[in-house]
Amino acid sequence: MKNKLINLDKDAQDKMLKALQSYVQKELDLEMGSFQAQFFLDFILEEMAPYFYNQAIIVGKISLFGG
């Protein structure tokens, strides 16, 4: 496992895990256990969060300095 760019506190992590489980249940009609949800959240944080972070930095710079 890679180093995580984003580390979540317990409360935020629990909320995100529940949101993932709820989404998968509602949209895909699949039951996602806590291990699976944690595995998926880890993937999102490791592989996708850097792109979201970089985009947020770009938007922030444009907001501050124009673009």
N, C-alpha and C positions, 0 to 999 in steps of 0.2 A: 504494500500500500504506500502511496506517495504521501508526502507531507501535505496537510490540508492548508489551503490558503485562508480558509475561514473556520474558526473554531466556535461552536455554538455553546451557549450555556444550557444547562439541563432543561429549563423551561422552554426555551426556543426550540431545542431539539425535539422535545416531546410534542410540541405543537406541530412541527413540520412532519414528524412521523405520523401523527394522527391525520393530518391533512393528506399525506400521500396515500394512506390506507383508505381514507374516505373517497378520495378521487378514483382510485383503482376499483373500488367496490361499485361506485356509482357509474363510472364511464365504461368500465370493462367487464363489470359483473364478475369480478374475481376477488377472492379473499386473499389478502396479503398479511402474512404474519409479521410479528415484530422484527424477527431476524431479517426477513426479506426486505421490509421497509427500511431498516437500518442500512443494509447493504446498498439499496437503491439510493438512499440519501447520501451515503458516503461517495457513491459514484458521481452524483450531481455536484457535490461540493468539490471533489477532486478534478473532475473533467470539465464541468460547465461553468462553475462559479468564476473561474478566472476570466472568461469571456464577458460575463455580466459585469464583473468588477471593472475591467478595462473600458467597457462601454460607458459605465457610470462616470469614470474619470474623464473620458472624452466629453461627455455631455456637461459635466461640471466645468471643465475648462472653457468650453464654448459659452456657457452661461456667464462665467466670470469675465472672460476676455473677448468675447465675440468670436465670430467664426466665419 
